[in-house]
């Protein structure tokens, strides 16, 4: 499954400021069972808007990680909270089938 959210960098800060916290938190989160990686993307034409995608085996795996109290992750997130506003886009299941066009 994919956990997707949008990050809006506040005035006076840069995406790179947030990306530092993202990398540190992701390194810890990716140790959880079922974690399959994360990606952070900058919006074309708007360097202060990012989309973040976390990949998990299942929603239950992600929920289990979220239910654990990890003070290090909490502190990283808290320390970066002044940099941006975050909006959850949603949780998406993997498709039952995928059609890839040739080429």
Secondary structure per residue as TSV (DSSP state, phi and psi in degrees):
chain	resnum	aa	ss	phi	psi
A	1	X	-	360.0	162.4
A	2	X	E	-121.1	136.4
A	3	X	E	-111.1	114.6
A	4	X	E	-120.9	132.5
A	5	X	E	-142.1	157.4
A	6	X	E	-105.3	137.6
A	7	X	E	-118.6	124.5
A	8	X	E	-109.3	113.8
A	9	X	E	-73.4	131.3
A	10	X	-	-75.1	155.6
A	11	X	T	-56.4	137.5
A	12	X	T	93.9	-6.3
A	13	X	-	-121.7	167.6
A	14	X	-	-122.6	157.0
A	15	X	H	-57.7	-34.9
A	16	X	H	-61.8	-31.2
A	17	X	H	-63.8	-44.2
A	18	X	H	-69.8	-40.8
A	19	X	H	-58.1	-34.5
A	20	X	H	-59.8	-47.3
A	21	X	H	-66.6	-38.9
A	22	X	H	-57.8	-47.1
A	23	X	H	-63.6	-44.4
A	24	X	H	-65.0	-44.8
A	25	X	H	-67.6	-41.9
A	26	X	H	-61.3	-38.5
A	27	X	H	-58.8	-37.4
A	28	X	H	-76.8	-44.7
A	29	X	H	-62.1	-36.8
A	30	X	T	-69.1	-6.6
A	31	X	T	-80.0	-12.3
A	32	X	S	-73.5	144.8
A	33	X	T	-58.3	134.5
A	34	X	T	91.5	-9.1
A	35	X	E	-72.7	135.3
A	36	X	E	-125.0	11.7
A	37	X	E	120.4	167.8
A	38	X	E	-140.9	154.8
A	39	X	E	-139.5	149.7
A	40	X	E	-129.3	126.9
A	41	X	E	-124.0	141.5
A	42	X	E	-94.2	137.7
A	43	X	E	-71.3	134.9
A	44	X	T	-63.1	127.9
A	45	X	T	83.1	-4.0
A	46	X	E	-143.4	87.8
A	47	X	E	-66.5	-8.8
A	48	X	E	-100.4	8.3
A	49	X	E	-119.5	126.6
A	50	X	E	-123.4	156.4
A	51	X	E	-122.5	133.7
A	52	X	E	-115.7	135.7
A	53	X	E	-128.6	125.4
A	54	X	E	-111.5	131.1
A	55	X	E	-104.8	132.4
A	56	X	E	-134.7	153.5
A	57	X	S	-60.6	-45.9
A	58	X	-	-148.3	162.6
A	59	X	H	-62.7	-37.6
A	60	X	H	-60.5	-38.4
A	61	X	H	-61.9	-45.4
A	62	X	H	-65.7	-43.7
A	63	X	H	-61.2	-37.9
A	64	X	H	-65.2	-41.4
A	65	X	H	-63.3	-44.2
A	66	X	H	-63.0	-32.5
A	67	X	H	-73.4	-20.5
A	68	X	S	-76.4	137.8
A	69	X	-	-91.1	105.9
A	70	X	-	-111.8	102.2
A	71	X	H	-57.5	-32.9
A	72	X	H	-66.3	-43.5
A	73	X	H	-66.4	-44.8
A	74	X	H	-57.8	-42.0
A	75	X	H	-67.6	-40.0
A	76	X	H	-62.3	-46.3
A	77	X	H	-63.3	-43.7
A	78	X	H	-62.0	-42.4
A	79	X	H	-67.9	-21.1
A	80	X	H	-100.4	-3.0
A	81	X	G	-63.2	-25.8
A	82	X	G	-76.4	-13.3
A	83	X	G	-80.2	-25.0
A	84	X	E	-158.2	170.4
A	85	X	E	-115.3	137.4
A	86	X	E	-119.6	133.7
A	87	X	E	-124.9	120.7
A	88	X	E	-67.1	125.6
A	89	X	E	-85.0	-44.9
A	90	X	E	157.9	178.8
A	91	X	E	-111.9	128.1
A	92	X	E	-124.4	131.0
A	93	X	-	-74.3	155.3
A	94	X	-	-68.0	143.6
A	95	X	-	-66.9	150.8
A	96	X	S	-68.4	-29.2
A	97	X	-	-153.5	155.8
A	98	X	-	-129.2	135.1
A	99	X	-	-111.3	115.5
A	100	X	-	-102.7	120.7
A	101	X	-	-63.8	149.8
A	102	X	-	-65.7	155.0
A	103	X	-	116.9	360.0
